[in-house]
C-alpha cells in the first residue's frame, strides 16, 4: 500500500462490530510504533504504565524482574518522577530466560530489597514481563514464597504486552493487584470509593459535590491515600464508583472478597449523557442529584466557544484523557466538524461509530498502530486537534494534548477540554501575528 489505511464512519458502521477491518486491529498485523505512539504503546508506558501504577499502593516498592532492555525506560521513570528509591531490579541473563532459573532467585532478591531499606515497606510489587508469560510462570506461588521469606506482602504485577488484546489486559490486571491488599472491614454507609485512575479527579469535579449532597461524608481515591493506613480504610466503603472500565475487574474482586458493591459510570463528553448518568446514579443510591446548574454552565461555555471559533474542523487522537470515538461524537453533536479520528475501535465504543455515521458519514477513522501510517498525509481541512498523538500528524496547527495526569470527569471534564482548546487557539493566534 502507498496510502495510510482509513475507513469512513459510514463504511465501518455498515460492516458492523464483528467485521472491523484487520488494519484497525493491532493483534492482526505488525505494529508500527511511530513517534505518535511511542509514549503510550506499551504496558510500561509514559504516564501510568504497569510499573508506575503498581507503586500506587502507599509505602510500597517494586522489584522489576526482567531483561535489561525491559528495565531501560524504568530508569528514566525513576529519575524523572521521583521513584528512584522505590524501584529495584533483578536482571535476567540468557540462561535465566531459557531455563527459568531466575524464579528461584526472586524470594532472596525480595528479602535483600527489604533489608536494604531503613523502613518496612507496606508491600513489594513484583513486576514481570513477557518472558514469564511465555514460560507460564506461576507468580502467585513465587510471591507466596517471597512473602514468607521477607515477612511482607508480595504482589505480582504483570507487564505482559502479549495480553493487551485479551480479556484481562495489563492495565486491568494491575488495578486488581493494587487493591488486592485490602482486607475485610465493617462497612460505613457514608463512605464511597472512586476507582479507575491512578491520579485524582480534578478538584472542581462536580461528582464530589453531588455525592456530598447525597449524604456521603468520605470519598476515597487511591491516589489521595497518603499512607497505607488510609489505603486500608478503602475496605470500609459502602460502595465503589468505577469511572474507568479497566477497573471493573478490580471492583468485581472487591465485591467478592470485601462485599463492596459497585456502580459503573463512563467518562463521556456529551453533556446530555452526563446528565442521564447522574440521574441513574441518584436512582441507584436513593438520592436526587441536582445537576441542572452544572449542565447549563457547561452548555453556555460550549455555545460561547462555538460562536467565537466558527469553522473548526478537528482531528481527534487517542493519547488523551478521553475515548476518541466518543469525544468525536460529542464534538459533532455540539456543531463542530471532525475530519479524522485516530483510535482503537471495539465493542465498547462501536455504538458511537454508528451515531457518527449518521451525523458525519465521511469522518475518517485511522489506527495509529497500522504500518500503513508510514504513508499518512494530513487532511488539509483539519485546523485544530485533540490528543498528543495528533500533534505528530499535525505539527503546525493549534490543539489540546488533553493528557494531564489529573483526571477530567463529568461536566468539569467537558469544560476543561474547551478551556484547553481556547488557550491553544489563542496561543496559536498570537504566534501567527
N, C-alpha and C positions, 0 to 999 in steps of 0.2 A: 504494500500500500504506500502511496505517496501523499496521503492526506490523513489528518487525525480523524479517528472514528468518532462519530457522534450519531445520535438518533433524536429525532424531534419528539416532543412530548406526545403529540398525536400518534406518531408511529409506535412509540413504546406502549402507550395505553391500549392501542389496538392489538398488539402482540399479547398483552396480559402478563401478570406477575410470574406465571410459570414458563414464560418464553423470553425472558430477558436475554439479550444478546451476550455471547461469551465475552465480548470486548469490555462489557461493563462489570464482569465478574472476575475479580482478581485471582480466584482459585482456578480459573480456566485458562490462564495464559502466563507467560513470563511477566514479571513485574518490572515496570520502568520507574526507577527511583530518580525522578527529576529533582532539580532544586526546589520545586514546588512541594515535594512530598518528603524530602529527607528528614524534616523536623518532626513528622508525625507518623510516618510509615514504619513503625517498629514498636513492639511492646516495651522497649526500653527508650522510648522517645523523649523529645523535649517536652517540658511541662511535667505532667504526672503520668509517666510511664510506670511499668510494674515496679521498678526499683525504688523510685521516689514514693510511689503510692504505698508500698509495703512498709515504709517508715512513718506512715500516718499515725500509727499507734504511739502515743506519748512515751518517751523514755526508752524506745526500742532501738536495736541496732540491727544491721543486716550483714550476713555473710554471703557474698556472691561466689557461687561455685561454678566456674566457667573457664573456657579457654581465654587466653589473654585478649583476643580480638573482641570478645563479647564484653569485656570489662573496660574497654578503652574509653567509651563515652561516659562511663560511670565516674572515672577520674575527673573528667571535665565537669560533670554534675556536682561532684563533691566540692570542687574548687569554687564554682560559680554560685552555688546555692547554700553554702554553709553546712554541708553534710559531711565534711571531711572527717569528723571524729565519729561518724556513725556507720561508715562503710568499711568492711573488711573483705579480704579476698583469699580464696583457695583456688589457685590457678591449676588448670589441668594440662598435663602433657599428653603426648600421643598415646602412650601406654594406658593412661587413665581413660582416655576416650574409647580406646579399642576394647579394654578389658573391664572397665567399670570399677577398678580397684580404688578409685577416689572415694567410693561410698564408705569404705572402712576408715577413711581419714576424717570424715566430717564430724563425728562426735568429739574427737580430740581437738579439732580446729575450733569448734564451738566453745569447748572448755577453755582453750587458750584465749579466745576473744574475751570471754567473761573475766578471766584472771588478769588480763591486761588493762581492764578498766578500773577506775577508782570508785565505781559505784556498781550496784547490781542492776542490770537492765531489766525492764519490765518483760521483755521477750527478745528472742533472737529470731529474726526472719531469715530463712534460708532461700535465697533466690537461685533457681536453677534454670538451665537453658535447654535448647533443642537437643543437646547431647543426651540428656536424661530422658527426654521424650522418646528419642529413638531407642534408648536402652531399656525403656519400660521400667524405670526406677520406681520402687515403692517408697515414696518420700515420707509418707505417714510413719512407716516403720523406722526410717532413718531419723526422723525428728523425735520419735519416742526415745530412741537410744541416746540421742544427743541431749534431750531434756533430762534423762536420768543421770547422765554423766555430769552435766553442767549445773543442774539444780535450778534451771529457769525454764519457762515455757519456750518451746521452739516450734515455729510455724512455717510451713512451706509456702513459697510464692513462685508460681510457675510462669517464667518468661518464655513461653512456648509460642514463637511466631507461627509454628506449624498449625496451631489450633485457632488461628484468628477467624477462620470461617466456620468453626464448629459450634456446637450447642453452648459450650462454656468457654468463650474466648478469654485471652489473658486478663483483660481489664475487668471482666466479670468475675473471674476466678480470684483475683487479688482482693476484690471487695469482700468476698467470702472470707478470705484469710484474715483481713484486718478486724473483722467483727467476731472471729471465732474464739477470741479470748474472753468474751463476755460470759458471765455465769448468772444463773437464775437469781432473781431478787423479787421482793414484793413490789408489784407494780403500783404506780401512783396515778390517779385519774387525771391529774392536771399537768402531766409531763408528756412531751412528744419528742420523738427523734426525727431529724431530717436526714435522709440517706440519699446518696447519689454522687456527690462530688468530694474531692479531696481538699478543696478550699471552700470558704464560706460563701453564702449568698451575699449579694450587695446589701449594704446596711439599710438602704431605703426601700428594700423589697417589701411590698405590702403584705406578703404572706405572714410576716411576723405580726403585724398589727391585726390582721384578720384572725389569726389563731388566738391572740391575746383577748380579742373581743368575744371569743367563744369560750373563755374561761381557762385557757391554757396559761399556766404560770411559768413553766420552764420548758424551753425549746433547746434541744441539744443537737449539735453538729460535731462530727468527729474532728473537723479542723479547728473548732473552737475549744476543744478539750486540751487545756494546758498541762494537765497532769494525768497520770494513769488512774488516779482515784476518780477524777471527773469522767474519764472514759468508762470506767466500770459502772457509773451511775446510768449509763445508757440502757442498762438492763431493767431500769425502773419504769420505763416509758409505758404509757397506756396504749399507744400505737405508734407506728412509724409512717412517715410520709416518704415515698420513694419518688424522687424527681428525675431519675435517670434510669432507663430500662436496664442498664448494666448492673444496677444494684438490686435487681429483682431477686436474683438467686440468694444474695446475702439476706434480704428481707424474709425470704421463704425459710432460710436456715434459722433466723431469729424467731420466726413464728413457731417452728417445730421444737426448738430447743429452749426458748425463753418464754414461749406463749405470748409473744407480742405480735398482734395482727398488723397488717399494713394496708395503706391506701396508696395507689399509684396515680401520680399526676404527670403529665407530659410538659416539657418545655416547648411552648408554641408561641408564635409571634402574631397570630391572628387574634385581635382583641376580643371579638365575639366568642371565640373558642376559650379564651382565658376566663371570660365571664361564666360560660357554661360549666367549666371545671370547678370554679369556686362555688357555684350553686349546687353542684352534685356533691362536692366535699361537705358543704354545710348540711345537706340532707343525710350524708353518711354519719356525721358526728352529732346530729341533732341540734344544730345551731344555724341561725341565719347569718350568713357572711355578706355584709352590705358592701359591695364593690363599686357602686354606681359612680362615686366621686372619682375613683381611680380610672375607671373606664372613660369618663368624659374628659378628664385631663389628658389622657393618652391620645384620644381621637383628636382633640384640639391641637395637640402638638404635631400630629401627623398632617392634619389639614394645613397648618401654617407652613410646614416643611414643603409640602407638595405645591403650595401656592408660590413659595419663594423659588423653588428649584423645578421649574417645568421642563419637560422633555428629557428627564433622566432615563437612561437605559442601563440596566445592571448586568454585571457578571457576578455570580454567586458561587463561592467555593466552600470546601468542607473543612479547612483548617480554621475553624472559628467556633464560637460558643453557640452554635445553632445547627439544626438539620438543614442543609442547603435546599432540599426539596420543599420542606415546609415553609421556610422563610421566603423562598421564591414565590410560593403561592400567596403568602401574606402580602408581599410587595405588589403582586399583580392585582390582588383584591383591593389594595389601597389606591390603585390607579397608576402604578408605575409599569414600565416595560422591563422584562427580563429576557435578555437575548441568549445567555449561556448559563448553564449550571454545571459545576464540576463536583461530582459526588458519587456516593455509593447508593444504588437503588436496591431495595429489598422489600420483603413482605411488610415490614413495619411502616415504610413511607410510600408504598406504591399507590395508596389511596390518594395521596397528594398529587402524584403524577397524573392520575385520571382527571382530577379537577383542573390542573394546569392545562391539560389537553383541551378542555372545554373553553378556557378563557384565553389561552395563549398557545395555540397548537404548534407554532413554529419555533418555540423555545428549544434550543439545542441542549442535549444532555451528554456530557463527556465523562470519561473515567480518568482521573489523574494518573492511575497506575497502568493504563494501557500503553504498550510500547509504541503504538501509533501516534502518541502525543509528541513524539520526536518531530512530527511534521505539522504540529499545530500552527495555525496562523490566526491572529486576533481578529475578532469580529469588529469591524470599524464602527458599528453602531454603539458599542459599549463606551460609556463615558464616566462610569463610576462602578466600584466593586465592593464586595463584602467577602472577607476571608483572606488570610495571609497568603494562601497559595495563589490567589488571583493576582497578587502584587507581582508575581513572577511572570504571569501571562500578559499583564497589562501594566508595565512599569511606569508609564508616563501619564496615567490618569489618577484622579483622586479616588480614595477608598478608605474603608474602615477595616483594619485587621480583625477587630472584634474577637480577640482571643486572650483577653486578660485572665489572670488566674482567679480573681474574684468573679463569682458566677452570676450572670444575669438570670432573672426568672420573673415571670408574670408581667404585669404592666410595667414595672420598673425596668425589666429587661428590654421591652419594646422601646421605652423612652430612651434608654441608654444607647440602643442601636442608632436611633435617629439623631441623638445628640452627637455621637461619634461621627456619623456621616456629615452632619452640619459643620463640625470642626474641620473635617478633612476637606470638604468643599471650599470652605472659607480660606483654609491654608493654601490650597491649590490656586484659588483665585488671586490671593496676594502674591504668590510666586510668579504667576503669569503676568502680573502687572509690572 
